[in-house]
Amino acid sequence: MTKFIITITFAIGLLAAWPRAQQQAPQTPASQQPPPQQPTELAATIEGGGGAAPRLAIPEFIALSQDAETVATAKTITEVLWDDLNFEREFAFIPRDVYSSIPKATSFTDVPFDRWRELNADGLVMGTVQKVSSGFRVEMKLFNVRTAQVVYPRQYDGSNARLFAHTMSDELHKSQRALNGVARTRLTFDSDRDGERMTGTVQNRSIKEIYISDYDGERQTRVTTGRTLNIAPRWSPDGRSIAYTSYRRGGANLFISNIFQGTLDEVTKGDKVGENWLPAWSPDGTKLAFSSTRDGNPEIYIVNRDGSGLRRLTNNPSIDITPTWSPSGTQIAFTSDRSGSPQIYVVGVDGLNLSKKTSESYCDRPTWSPAPFNEIAFAARSGPGFDIRVLDLVTGLTKSLTFGEGTNESPAFSPNGRHIVFTSTRSGKTQVFTMARDGKNVRQITKAGNNYEPDWSK
Amino acid sequence: MKAARSIALLVACAALLTAVACGKKTPPVARPTPPPPPPAETAPPRPPAPPEPAREPVSVPPDPVRDDAISSASLDELNKNSPLKPVYFELDSSDLSAANQKTLDEDAALIKRYSSWTVTIEGHCDERGSAEYNLALGERRAMAARTYLISLGIAATRLRTVSYGKEFPFDPGHDEAAFAKNRRAHFVITSK
């Protein structure tokens, strides 16, 4: 993994000089817009681009030498940074097609600020890419276009163009919008894309393996080689391990792949453990909640990640499955059909204070949001398929984020709570998509084969 | 001998019970043959009862062709066109219908006859359920079939279950005909 050396420290205090975009807010009726985000607070709701958001221009980063590698790196950084910043919708952007009318800068010293001002840009993100022995040195400066001053300068050393951009994006969001961006987070999901068949006595069964990718779907990489069903992966809170359900022992059991060490831990062992499904990490990463039939029918259990300290949480002759932890680690939400159809319930980790949270016709895969949101996303049957819904635990209100475009299942929140990854059949096969927490900004992540049960790293 | 007799009795009782249970609502769908009293045979109507070569008191005249076909087949061949018939379920349900019970009676007879078989009962679901809950629903379906087979006298140790939820559809289609095929308890002979 590329390590970045950060050579220039935060330019704290310059935020005050940041111009509020409200002054310019052209097309949208200003009275209906929420007040602009203060840099010190996290956005509680997201409105579409334009209006309240600062308007940025990101001209192509300047390659300081004309060799193909440097030129390509500068181009990639610019494109990825644009996508990364666009993803959180905290900034508006001066469209790229008007940049050609502006003379290209060759360094930080010949920037035509007056021209950018004419385009109503508030901020200008500029960068240079220099080839060095270890890879590249990238300098990035955020300018206040009005004052022509640098408000946020950074320098990075590394070799991975996408990672330069992801890091810049996260730092710009943090410094300018007090927001934890997700540009360096990752996804995991299971996929049948390899077309491999299960060995054994029943033919023609397509296996599934666990994959990881960057948050934007780039660098999709397979991490299991079980040649069996490996499904429902979940990132450990430290992002170093993935827990999942694997059939490599015949029945379903819990495994943990420690992806950077290349080691595998078996959490549920032995022949008296029944079927074991759908591990979910506790927020501190020390425990897993899961469902098991070891005592006769599917119940929720909690176990230490090394398989010790097993504790049963539910006791009911119906199905209890698909646990998820509250961000505080004190409660578990899960699916139970004890009322006759699958519904979402919440119980304390001590097994007390059970309460039913949904009255849908059928719902499953609860996923608790990270703080400060207090929500549970789930898949609810609606018409012939499923749609993603979100239950606000404070108000008790449920809203739909998808509306019958294909069937939509298996939601999981991004670590900042502003996005949801899920599967949908809207483009044909089952694919992984991301969307903003308001249901907008839908992006397709996977294209090969079928892809299922995604999770987002913390 | 004694053991065999009591098993036979048990089977007879179970079969009778089934017949009674079936008779309750659905008129004469029930099993066509009442269990004959002599040694262990429930005389299923369709698969004409190939006998186990050794050990058990044989009451049915051997049918050499069938016998060879099943006994000599490899596991792969057997499971490709399994003599054990699957049972199918309604949407969101793991209830065994009268037809299911009849199928399972026949499967049970075969499993008894080939007493060295161990069988894995797979639970499967259609794609209209959610991926996660379907894992449990499939398990419930497999367990329903297993419990019924055990009630017919099959040793529990010979019957394993596994649920595949909606992971392995038999028919990849997206219509009711496909869904109906995919909601099943499917039998795989895992050793013979």
Boltz contact constraints between the chains, C-beta under 6 A:
constraints:
  - contact:
      token1: [A, 201]
      token2: [B, 75]
      max_distance: 6.0
  - contact:
      token1: [A, 201]
      token2: [B, 76]
      max_distance: 6.0
  - contact:
      token1: [A, 201]
      token2: [B, 79]
      max_distance: 6.0
  - contact:
      token1: [A, 201]
      token2: [B, 188]
      max_distance: 6.0
  - contact:
      token1: [A, 202]
      token2: [B, 188]
      max_distance: 6.0
  - contact:
      token1: [A, 205]
      token2: [B, 168]
      max_distance: 6.0
  - contact:
      token1: [A, 229]
      token2: [B, 167]
      max_distance: 6.0
  - contact:
      token1: [A, 251]
      token2: [B, 162]
      max_distance: 6.0
  - contact:
      token1: [A, 275]
      token2: [B, 139]
      max_distance: 6.0
  - contact:
      token1: [A, 277]
      token2: [B, 135]
      max_distance: 6.0
  - contact:
      token1: [A, 278]
      token2: [B, 132]
      max_distance: 6.0
  - contact:
      token1: [A, 298]
      token2: [B, 136]
      max_distance: 6.0
  - contact:
      token1: [A, 319]
      token2: [B, 136]
      max_distance: 6.0
  - contact:
      token1: [A, 321]
      token2: [B, 136]
      max_distance: 6.0
  - contact:
      token1: [A, 322]
      token2: [B, 132]
      max_distance: 6.0
  - contact:
      token1: [A, 335]
      token2: [B, 133]
      max_distance: 6.0
  - contact:
      token1: [A, 342]
      token2: [B, 133]
      max_distance: 6.0
  - contact:
      token1: [A, 364]
      token2: [B, 130]
      max_distance: 6.0
  - contact:
      token1: [A, 364]
      token2: [B, 132]
      max_distance: 6.0
  - contact:
      token1: [A, 364]
      token2: [B, 133]
      max_distance: 6.0
  - contact:
      token1: [A, 365]
      token2: [B, 132]
      max_distance: 6.0
  - contact:
      token1: [A, 379]
      token2: [B, 130]
      max_distance: 6.0
  - contact:
      token1: [A, 409]
      token2: [B, 130]
      max_distance: 6.0
